[in-house]
C-alpha cells in the first residue's frame, strides 16, 4: 500500500471517528403509567425506583402530598402523581412503584402505577405542549410519539417545585 493511500485511509478513519463521537441530540427517559396515560422523566434525574414502603402523613398539606418516607436514612416527601394531575386515586398493587427524582438539591418520591420502558427520543421528535392546554402545562416539557402511543415528558424542575 503506498503512502498516499495510507494517508487517505487514516483521514477517512478520523472523519468516521469524529462523526461517531459527535453527541447525539437526544433525550433518554424512563416511561411510566398513571391510569391510561403514559408519562416519562429524563433518566438522568432518576435516583432510584423502589417498591412502596411505609410513609408518615404530614398534616396541613395538599391531598396529593401523601407525607414523607425514609429511604436509607434520608427523609423525602412522597407525592401521588395521580392526585397531583387530578386523576382519580387508585389502590396500590404489585405494579405500583415510587420513583425517586432529583433536580439540583431537591429530591422527592412520586407514586406511579407502573413502569413502562426506557426510551430514547431525538430532540426533534419531542413536540411542544399545545398552547390551548389548561392547568398543568408548566409541568410538561413536551410530548413524543412511540409507535401508536403518545408520551408526555415531564419537567423535573417544576415537578419538584414546592407549591404548598
C-alpha positions, 0 to 999 in steps of 0.5 A, a space after each residue: 500500500 503506498 503512502 498516499 493511500 495510507 494517508 487517505 485511509 487514516 483521514 477517512 478513519 478520523 472523519 468516521 471517528 469524529 462523526 461517531 463521537 459527535 453527541 447525539 441530540 437526544 433525550 433518554 427517559 424512563 416511561 411510566 403509567 398513571 391510569 391510561 396515560 403514559 408519562 416519562 422523566 429524563 433518566 438522568 434525574 432518576 435516583 432510584 425506583 423502589 417498591 412502596 414502603 411505609 410513609 408518615 402523613 404530614 398534616 396541613 398539606 395538599 391531598 396529593 402530598 401523601 407525607 414523607 418516607 425514609 429511604 436509607 436514612 434520608 427523609 423525602 416527601 412522597 407525592 401521588 402523581 395521580 392526585 397531583 394531575 387530578 386523576 382519580 386515586 387508585 389502590 396500590 398493587 404489585 405494579 405500583 412503584 415510587 420513583 425517586 427524582 432529583 433536580 439540583 438539591 431537591 429530591 422527592 418520591 412520586 407514586 406511579 402505577 407502573 413502569 413502562 420502558 426506557 426510551 430514547 427520543 431525538 430532540 426533534 421528535 419531542 413536540 411542544 405542549 399545545 398552547 390551548 392546554 389548561 392547568 398543568 402545562 408548566 409541568 410538561 416539557 413536551 410530548 413524543 410519539 412511540 409507535 401508536 402511543 403518545 408520551 408526555 415528558 415531564 419537567 423535573 424542575 417544576 415537578 419538584 417545585 414546592 407549591 404548598 
